[in-house]
């Protein structure tokens, strides 16, 4: 019997929270836990990320900074007795390097960290090879297409994950075409679980591995770190939509030209004999003449002389009058709100915009910051990304032990690290320098 847990409540993202508990029988058509009340929360998050330029760029930038030049094997030889920094020896191992290359490790790692930042968790798969003697393949799935299985009530562990290219097409448990169930290795105990399964004669060749961010009381799906400012994300998305609506519906008329009938009567003795169409054409010709006389850079500051007359009430009427109309589409309208939203999004992601060349903290149109600002912000960002790097390296640590790579370096500490390059000052003689991973 599947004890279906209540989908974790979501306060925003267009999903209605519920305190109902759904209990499914053995014939339940849903052995997974909905991600969001309607199982569509990830699609809603995708839409918000895709429509918010600053959110999308910041998530991408953080993932690229975290992964650096890609994961590399190193031997940790000790720690500096004064600073506590790791001391390491770079190694080149053809077996490890070939395995990483064949499994497209850079982009799989990049996707994994991006999913962690953008959606709060990651879903990877490993494939066994050589009669379960080694791990032959590894890939990072698009976490938007993944769901968590119901916890085993006895162990409190999630034992399955589910993958579907299009969840809206899934019809339930009996639908074997539109989704796939994958046995999951015990979270944070993957190596011992895999070793026990292989020793027990398991014939399963594919397993899933998940890494989750802070659950904060939730049982299944964590919120991404930017979720706290989802209202600001909505605002930032709506500003360009409102701007477009404003531009599409605004009549951008700069001047109103009024020409009295008396002007034409004085200028043309045949005026009263013209048809209405002829009068309209002559009026248009006069407006065109005025526009040509006054518009263009070479016509700047020109004057126009007009006569006037007194109507029977004693009011002066100008033969031609030109009125400047107020532009209702003010420059910068809504931009302060958009700038505030961008700041809140970057605060939630712990991302200094200086890194992206857009220092908005001083205002909506702030400069990029100095070279020192960029270098220091980048170094701080590298330090802040340690948790995401650890999540990603968990998979490689499992592989190094199961595939026997660690055994090749007995007595030595084989680890995976992320080398980065940082900008340097001009007096160093170069533009970049390596930094410890």
MARKENU-168761 format. One record per residue (C-alpha): residue in one letter; x, y, z. Coordinates in steps of 0.001 Angstrom, whole numbers. Layout:
BEGIN
+------+---------+---------+---------+
| type |      c1 |      c2 |      c3 |
+------+---------+---------+---------+
|    a |       X |       Y |       Z |
...
+------+---------+---------+---------+
***
This chain:
BEGIN
+------+---------+---------+---------+
| type |      c1 |      c2 |      c3 |
+------+---------+---------+---------+
|    x |       0 |       0 |       0 |
|    x |    1381 |    3398 |    -947 |
|    x |    1081 |    5978 |    1815 |
|    x |     947 |    9065 |    -317 |
|    x |    2402 |   12001 |    1558 |
|    x |     874 |   15416 |    1172 |
|    x |    2758 |   17360 |   -1481 |
|    x |    5054 |   19794 |     252 |
|    x |    3123 |   23070 |     661 |
|    x |    4194 |   25862 |   -1624 |
|    x |    3374 |   29408 |    -697 |
|    x |    3914 |   30862 |   -4169 |
|    x |    4469 |   29760 |   -7784 |
|    x |     779 |   29561 |   -8494 |
|    x |     237 |   26320 |   -6582 |
|    x |   -2578 |   26035 |   -4062 |
|    x |   -1365 |   24689 |    -702 |
|    x |   -3363 |   21861 |     809 |
|    x |   -3483 |   20132 |    4172 |
|    x |   -5187 |   17043 |    2775 |
|    x |   -3542 |   13627 |    3049 |
|    x |   -3940 |   11362 |      63 |
|    x |   -3903 |    7637 |     828 |
|    x |   -3560 |    5333 |   -2153 |
|    x |   -4363 |    1635 |   -2159 |
|    x |   -2184 |   -1100 |   -3691 |
|    x |   -3900 |    -397 |   -6993 |
|    x |   -2921 |    3253 |   -6797 |
|    x |   -1989 |    4780 |  -10123 |
|    x |     556 |    7117 |   -8487 |
|    x |    3549 |    5622 |   -6642 |
|    x |    5439 |    8912 |   -6768 |
|    x |    4989 |   12113 |   -4781 |
|    x |    3699 |   15122 |   -6663 |
|    x |    6171 |   17960 |   -6979 |
|    x |    3828 |   20739 |   -5997 |
|    x |     107 |   20420 |   -5452 |
|    x |    -645 |   19636 |   -9104 |
|    x |    2727 |   18012 |   -9930 |
|    x |    3472 |   20983 |  -12167 |
|    x |    5627 |   23126 |   -9905 |
|    x |    8874 |   22475 |  -11837 |
|    x |    7268 |   23632 |  -15085 |
|    x |    6198 |   26824 |  -13322 |
|    x |    9735 |   27334 |  -12013 |
|    x |   11098 |   26793 |  -15531 |
|    x |    8790 |   29509 |  -16827 |
|    x |    9880 |   31979 |  -14160 |
|    x |   13580 |   31292 |  -14713 |
|    x |   13150 |   31567 |  -18464 |
|    x |   11359 |   34924 |  -18265 |
|    x |   13658 |   36582 |  -15721 |
|    x |   16927 |   37551 |  -17351 |
|    x |   18735 |   38314 |  -14091 |
|    x |   17579 |   35066 |  -12437 |
|    x |   18532 |   32911 |  -15422 |
|    x |   21908 |   34635 |  -15813 |
|    x |   22740 |   34407 |  -12102 |
|    x |   21898 |   30693 |  -11908 |
|    x |   24020 |   30019 |  -14978 |
|    x |   26904 |   32156 |  -13728 |
|    x |   26945 |   30492 |  -10306 |
|    x |   27034 |   27023 |  -11898 |
|    x |   29901 |   27998 |  -14207 |
|    x |   31868 |   29528 |  -11344 |
|    x |   31333 |   26425 |   -9214 |
|    x |   32487 |   23996 |  -11889 |
|    x |   35455 |   26135 |  -12950 |
|    x |   37538 |   24302 |  -15548 |
|    x |   35888 |   21000 |  -14739 |
|    x |   36409 |   18343 |  -12103 |
|    x |   39966 |   16963 |  -11815 |
|    x |   41576 |   14140 |   -9803 |
|    x |   44181 |   15229 |   -7264 |
|    x |   46114 |   13703 |   -4372 |
|    x |   45684 |   15590 |   -1098 |
|    x |   49114 |   15543 |     516 |
|    x |   48253 |   17470 |    3675 |
|    x |   47181 |   20839 |    5001 |
|    x |   49136 |   23994 |    5510 |
|    x |   49867 |   24171 |    9233 |
|    x |   49304 |   27927 |    9309 |
|    x |   46341 |   28497 |    6966 |
|    x |   44625 |   25109 |    7030 |
|    x |   44477 |   25127 |    3223 |
|    x |   44710 |   21814 |    1423 |
|    x |   48042 |   20985 |    -148 |
|    x |   47646 |   18856 |   -3237 |
|    x |   49427 |   17134 |   -6033 |
|    x |   47956 |   17242 |   -9492 |
|    x |   47866 |   13845 |  -11186 |
|    x |   47144 |   12536 |  -14649 |
|    x |   45572 |    9082 |  -14664 |
|    x |   44639 |    7856 |  -18157 |
|    x |   41925 |    5515 |  -16871 |
|    x |   40214 |    8237 |  -14840 |
|    x |   40606 |   10905 |  -17523 |
|    x |   39218 |    8604 |  -20231 |
|    x |   36240 |    7657 |  -18053 |
|    x |   35473 |   11314 |  -17331 |
|    x |   35750 |   12254 |  -20989 |
|    x |   33563 |    9377 |  -22208 |
|    x |   30898 |   10364 |  -19686 |
|    x |   30964 |   14046 |  -20640 |
|    x |   31794 |   14912 |  -17039 |
|    x |   32032 |   18681 |  -17528 |
|    x |   28532 |   19236 |  -18868 |
|    x |   26964 |   16607 |  -16625 |
|    x |   28538 |   18360 |  -13639 |
|    x |   27451 |   21767 |  -14917 |
|    x |   23846 |   20569 |  -15298 |
|    x |   23912 |   19008 |  -11853 |
|    x |   24997 |   22202 |  -10113 |
|    x |   22614 |   24320 |  -12177 |
|    x |   19707 |   22057 |  -11160 |
|    x |   20758 |   22321 |   -7522 |
|    x |   20727 |   26133 |   -7679 |
|    x |   17701 |   26492 |   -9914 |
|    x |   15423 |   23764 |   -8533 |
|    x |   16829 |   22713 |   -5156 |
|    x |   17906 |   19161 |   -5953 |
|    x |   19643 |   16981 |   -8533 |
|    x |   18994 |   13584 |  -10085 |
|    x |   21822 |   11488 |  -11533 |
|    x |   21938 |    7949 |  -12937 |
|    x |   24740 |    5407 |  -12978 |
|    x |   24860 |    2324 |  -15196 |
|    x |   26665 |    -836 |  -14128 |
|    x |   29046 |   -2596 |  -16501 |
|    x |   31258 |   -5658 |  -16779 |
|    x |   28884 |   -7929 |  -14863 |
|    x |   28381 |   -5359 |  -12088 |
|    x |   32138 |   -5132 |  -11563 |
|    x |   32317 |   -1416 |  -12299 |
|    x |   30286 |    1680 |  -12998 |
|    x |   30393 |    2165 |  -16751 |
|    x |   28337 |    5310 |  -17235 |
|    x |   27003 |    8340 |  -15431 |
|    x |   24601 |   11091 |  -16489 |
|    x |   22713 |   13984 |  -14945 |
|    x |   19005 |   13983 |  -15733 |
|    x |   16979 |   17134 |  -16225 |
|    x |   15545 |   17311 |  -12716 |
|    x |   12355 |   18942 |  -14054 |
|    x |   11518 |   15546 |  -15560 |
|    x |   12146 |   13612 |  -12329 |
|    x |    9966 |   12778 |   -9332 |
|    x |   10634 |   11130 |   -5960 |
|    x |    8976 |    7903 |   -4918 |
|    x |    7004 |    7470 |   -1714 |
|    x |    9092 |    6785 |    1393 |
|    x |    9135 |    3269 |    2721 |
|    x |    7187 |    3700 |    5996 |
|    x |    9367 |    1083 |    7707 |
|    x |   12753 |    2589 |    6857 |
|    x |   11789 |    6192 |    6145 |
|    x |   13865 |    5969 |    2976 |
|    x |   12984 |    6891 |    -586 |
|    x |   13652 |    3761 |   -2634 |
|    x |   12620 |    4803 |   -6139 |
|    x |   12695 |    7775 |   -8405 |
|    x |   10686 |    8289 |  -11569 |
|    x |   11571 |    9840 |  -14897 |
|    x |    9230 |   11076 |  -17624 |
|    x |    9966 |   13338 |  -20595 |
|    x |    6458 |   14823 |  -20341 |
|    x |    4636 |   14341 |  -17034 |
|    x |    1346 |   15673 |  -18325 |
|    x |    1128 |   12599 |  -20568 |
|    x |    1526 |   10136 |  -17689 |
|    x |   -1700 |    8251 |  -17005 |
|    x |    -718 |    6473 |  -13793 |
|    x |     987 |    3362 |  -12434 |
|    x |     -47 |    1201 |  -15358 |
|    x |    1438 |    3623 |  -17863 |
|    x |    4702 |    1888 |  -18787 |
|    x |    5298 |    3996 |  -21875 |
|    x |    5421 |    7574 |  -20584 |
|    x |    7478 |    7144 |  -17415 |
|    x |   10255 |    4979 |  -16026 |
|    x |   10807 |    3789 |  -12434 |
|    x |   14451 |    3716 |  -11282 |
|    x |   15776 |    2041 |   -8144 |
|    x |   17466 |    4649 |   -5981 |
|    x |   20593 |    4189 |   -3892 |
|    x |   20147 |    5153 |    -258 |
|    x |   20579 |    8898 |      74 |
|    x |   23978 |    9789 |    1611 |
|    x |   24842 |    6101 |    1908 |
|    x |   25147 |    5266 |   -1763 |
|    x |   28450 |    3347 |   -1741 |
|    x |   27538 |     893 |    1018 |
|    x |   24097 |     394 |    -490 |
|    x |   25513 |    -315 |   -3961 |
|    x |   28148 |   -2700 |   -2588 |
|    x |   25485 |   -4577 |    -616 |
|    x |   23221 |   -4877 |   -3661 |
|    x |   25999 |   -6199 |   -5886 |
|    x |   27162 |   -8621 |   -3192 |
|    x |   23566 |   -9794 |   -2826 |
|    x |   23385 |  -10660 |   -6511 |
|    x |   21281 |   -7738 |   -7720 |
|    x |   20631 |   -7839 |  -11454 |
|    x |   19646 |   -4167 |  -11625 |
|    x |   21953 |   -2319 |  -14007 |
|    x |   20796 |    1261 |  -13442 |
|    x |   20457 |    3261 |  -10221 |
|    x |   19536 |    6828 |   -9412 |
|    x |   21383 |    9122 |   -7010 |
|    x |   19817 |   12281 |   -5616 |
|    x |   21261 |   15279 |   -3799 |
|    x |   18921 |   17692 |   -2075 |
|    x |   19374 |   21161 |    -641 |
|    x |   17856 |   22371 |    2620 |
|    x |   14486 |   20708 |    3203 |
|    x |   13441 |   23098 |    5993 |
|    x |   10790 |   20722 |    7303 |
|    x |    9742 |   19359 |    3926 |
|    x |    9828 |   15621 |    3365 |
|    x |   10535 |   15420 |    -333 |
|    x |   11222 |   18410 |   -2553 |
|    x |   13326 |   21333 |   -1275 |
|    x |   12743 |   24838 |   -2525 |
|    x |   15549 |   26463 |   -4524 |
|    x |   17423 |   29178 |   -2678 |
|    x |   15812 |   31938 |   -4751 |
|    x |   12269 |   30786 |   -3883 |
|    x |   12058 |   33259 |    -993 |
|    x |   11910 |   36134 |   -3503 |
|    x |    9493 |   34561 |   -5961 |
|    x |    7178 |   37576 |   -5622 |
|    x |   10033 |   39816 |   -6746 |
|    x |   10673 |   37467 |   -9664 |
|    x |    7020 |   37887 |  -10647 |
|    x |    7398 |   41673 |  -10479 |
|    x |   10552 |   41661 |  -12613 |
|    x |    8768 |   39492 |  -15191 |
|    x |    5738 |   41777 |  -15293 |
|    x |    7672 |   45020 |  -15812 |
|    x |    8687 |   44292 |  -19436 |
|    x |    5197 |   42887 |  -20104 |
|    x |    3655 |   46130 |  -18831 |
|    x |    6183 |   48164 |  -20790 |
|    x |    5313 |   46329 |  -23989 |
|    x |    1598 |   46789 |  -23389 |
|    x |    2226 |   50474 |  -22728 |
|    x |    4204 |   50929 |  -25938 |
|    x |    1753 |   48908 |  -28007 |
|    x |   -1231 |   50928 |  -26807 |
|    x |     295 |   54389 |  -26492 |
|    x |    -216 |   56914 |  -29299 |
|    x |    3169 |   58644 |  -29519 |
|    x |    2099 |   62042 |  -30873 |
|    x |    4523 |   64880 |  -30210 |
|    x |    2633 |   67949 |  -31563 |
|    x |    -926 |   68992 |  -32255 |
|    x |   -1153 |   71453 |  -35164 |
|    x |   -4294 |   73581 |  -35455 |
|    x |   -4927 |   75687 |  -38582 |
|    x |   -7939 |   77991 |  -38619 |
|    x |  -10316 |   78065 |  -41584 |
|    x |   -9735 |   81805 |  -41907 |
|    x |   -6069 |   81164 |  -42669 |
|    x |   -6973 |   79186 |  -45775 |
|    x |   -9626 |   81733 |  -46791 |
|    x |   -6998 |   84496 |  -46662 |
|    x |   -4320 |   82424 |  -48373 |
|    x |   -6499 |   81115 |  -51206 |
|    x |   -9419 |   83118 |  -52700 |
|    x |  -10807 |   79903 |  -54215 |
|    x |  -10982 |   78146 |  -50814 |
|    x |  -14755 |   78219 |  -50452 |
|    x |  -15218 |   76677 |  -53899 |
|    x |  -13231 |   73532 |  -53051 |
|    x |  -14850 |   70216 |  -52160 |
|    x |  -14352 |   68736 |  -48698 |
|    x |  -11784 |   66277 |  -50105 |
|    x |   -9835 |   69063 |  -51769 |
|    x |   -9825 |   71109 |  -48561 |
|    x |   -8554 |   68080 |  -46577 |
|    x |   -5766 |   67532 |  -49096 |
|    x |   -4644 |   71175 |  -48891 |
|    x |   -4758 |   70982 |  -45092 |
|    x |   -2502 |   67900 |  -45172 |
|    x |    -113 |   69649 |  -47562 |
|    x |     198 |   72577 |  -45166 |
|    x |     903 |   70280 |  -42188 |
|    x |    3605 |   68513 |  -44224 |
|    x |    5118 |   71889 |  -45097 |
|    x |    5214 |   72900 |  -41422 |
|    x |    6816 |   69580 |  -40450 |
|    x |    9513 |   69942 |  -43128 |
|    x |   10208 |   73480 |  -42023 |
|    x |   10650 |   72645 |  -38337 |
|    x |   11954 |   69062 |  -38101 |
|    x |   15481 |   67691 |  -38559 |
|    x |   18853 |   68557 |  -37026 |
|    x |   19474 |   71335 |  -39538 |
|    x |   16125 |   72918 |  -38649 |
|    x |   16776 |   73087 |  -34923 |
|    x |   15669 |   76278 |  -33151 |
|    x |   13868 |   77623 |  -36248 |
|    x |   10919 |   79938 |  -35839 |
|    x |    7514 |   80062 |  -37442 |
|    x |    5658 |   83367 |  -37826 |
|    x |    1875 |   83338 |  -37831 |
|    x |    -825 |   86010 |  -37908 |
|    x |   -3896 |   86204 |  -35746 |
|    x |   -7296 |   87855 |  -35640 |
|    x |   -9922 |   88795 |  -33057 |
|    x |  -13145 |   86793 |  -33060 |
|    x |  -16500 |   88532 |  -32350 |
|    x |  -16018 |   87924 |  -28601 |
|    x |  -12674 |   89727 |  -28588 |
|    x |  -10608 |   86538 |  -28211 |
|    x |   -7385 |   86385 |  -30213 |
|    x |   -7306 |   83422 |  -32621 |
|    x |   -4010 |   82385 |  -34198 |
|    x |   -4119 |   81326 |  -37814 |
|    x |   -1737 |   78442 |  -36965 |
|    x |   -1023 |   77063 |  -33508 |
|    x |    1389 |   74270 |  -32529 |
|    x |     855 |   72588 |  -29156 |
|    x |    3470 |   70295 |  -27580 |
|    x |    1785 |   67192 |  -26180 |
|    x |    2847 |   65550 |  -22913 |
|    x |    4461 |   62121 |  -23430 |
|    x |    2631 |   59739 |  -21134 |
|    x |    5328 |   57074 |  -21558 |
|    x |    7853 |   58575 |  -19172 |
|    x |   11488 |   57498 |  -19495 |
|    x |   12375 |   55120 |  -16663 |
|    x |    8793 |   54337 |  -15637 |
|    x |    8770 |   51107 |  -13549 |
|    x |   12550 |   50729 |  -13872 |
|    x |   13204 |   51503 |  -10168 |
|    x |   10846 |   48654 |   -9245 |
|    x |   12565 |   46345 |  -11719 |
|    x |   15991 |   47301 |  -10354 |
|    x |   14817 |   46618 |   -6783 |
|    x |   13539 |   43215 |   -7903 |
|    x |   16864 |   42388 |   -9569 |
|    x |   18678 |   43257 |   -6351 |
|    x |   16408 |   41046 |   -4252 |
|    x |   16914 |   38118 |   -6639 |
|    x |   20688 |   38482 |   -6523 |
|    x |   20637 |   38835 |   -2715 |
|    x |   18705 |   35555 |   -2425 |
|    x |   21247 |   33797 |   -4640 |
|    x |   24171 |   35356 |   -2738 |
|    x |   25415 |   36644 |   -6073 |
|    x |   27372 |   39877 |   -6414 |
|    x |   26331 |   41489 |   -9742 |
|    x |   29816 |   42923 |  -10128 |
|    x |   30860 |   39498 |  -11427 |
|    x |   28454 |   39852 |  -14350 |
|    x |   29565 |   43408 |  -15081 |
|    x |   26325 |   44916 |  -13802 |
|    x |   26806 |   46481 |  -10391 |
|    x |   23180 |   47400 |   -9716 |
|    x |   23654 |   47887 |   -5973 |
|    x |   24447 |   51542 |   -6492 |
|    x |   21345 |   52086 |   -8597 |
|    x |   19532 |   50778 |  -11619 |
|    x |   22262 |   51904 |  -13985 |
|    x |   25353 |   51393 |  -11829 |
|    x |   28741 |   50670 |  -13351 |
|    x |   30490 |   47358 |  -13587 |
|    x |   32808 |   48070 |  -10668 |
|    x |   36598 |   48134 |  -10554 |
|    x |   38898 |   45246 |  -11369 |
|    x |   39527 |   44731 |   -7661 |
|    x |   35780 |   44551 |   -7008 |
|    x |   35384 |   41873 |   -9667 |
|    x |   38340 |   39800 |   -8457 |
|    x |   37246 |   39884 |   -4820 |
|    x |   33609 |   39173 |   -5663 |
|    x |   34689 |   36207 |   -7787 |
|    x |   36860 |   34750 |   -5015 |
|    x |   34023 |   35122 |   -2504 |
|    x |   31650 |   33441 |   -4941 |
|    x |   34018 |   30478 |   -5328 |
|    x |   34028 |   30023 |   -1545 |
|    x |   30228 |   30241 |   -1362 |
|    x |   29829 |   27451 |   -3936 |
|    x |   31468 |   24727 |   -1856 |
|    x |   28171 |   23058 |    -892 |
|    x |   27107 |   22688 |   -4522 |
|    x |   30517 |   21299 |   -5495 |
|    x |   30318 |   18748 |   -2691 |
|    x |   26902 |   17617 |   -3933 |
|    x |   28337 |   17021 |   -7373 |
|    x |   31562 |   15350 |   -6242 |
|    x |   29517 |   12852 |   -4193 |
|    x |   28829 |   10911 |   -7386 |
|    x |   32501 |   10865 |   -8385 |
|    x |   33573 |    9768 |   -4904 |
|    x |   31210 |    6803 |   -5219 |
|    x |   32644 |    5932 |   -8632 |
|    x |   36292 |    6246 |   -7566 |
|    x |   35803 |    3706 |   -4791 |
|    x |   33558 |    1259 |   -6633 |
|    x |   35716 |    1314 |   -9768 |
|    x |   38895 |     747 |   -7745 |
|    x |   40552 |    4052 |   -8560 |
|    x |   41221 |    4682 |   -4875 |
|    x |   42899 |    1270 |   -4598 |
|    x |   45441 |    2322 |   -7234 |
|    x |   46627 |    5024 |   -4831 |
|    x |   46791 |    3072 |   -1582 |
|    x |   47956 |    5195 |    1306 |
|    x |   47127 |    8351 |    -621 |
|    x |   44042 |   10518 |    -522 |
|    x |   42526 |   10629 |   -4012 |
|    x |   39946 |   13403 |   -4332 |
|    x |   38218 |   15436 |   -7020 |
|    x |   38564 |   19207 |   -7089 |
|    x |   37544 |   22113 |   -9309 |
|    x |   40403 |   24303 |  -10597 |
|    x |   39471 |   27923 |  -11365 |
|    x |   41173 |   30856 |  -13012 |
|    x |   40978 |   34328 |  -11509 |
|    x |   41763 |   37735 |  -12924 |
|    x |   45065 |   39221 |  -11783 |
|    x |   46410 |   42758 |  -11591 |
|    x |   48513 |   44043 |  -14480 |
|    x |   51707 |   44176 |  -12398 |
|    x |   51775 |   40360 |  -12187 |
|    x |   52683 |   40077 |  -15846 |
|    x |   49610 |   38069 |  -16823 |
|    x |   45855 |   38440 |  -17055 |
|    x |   44874 |   35267 |  -15167 |
|    x |   46259 |   32959 |  -12527 |
|    x |   45138 |   29551 |  -11206 |
|    x |   43480 |   29301 |   -7827 |
|    x |   43311 |   26205 |   -5657 |
|    x |   40161 |   24195 |   -6489 |
+------+---------+---------+---------+
***
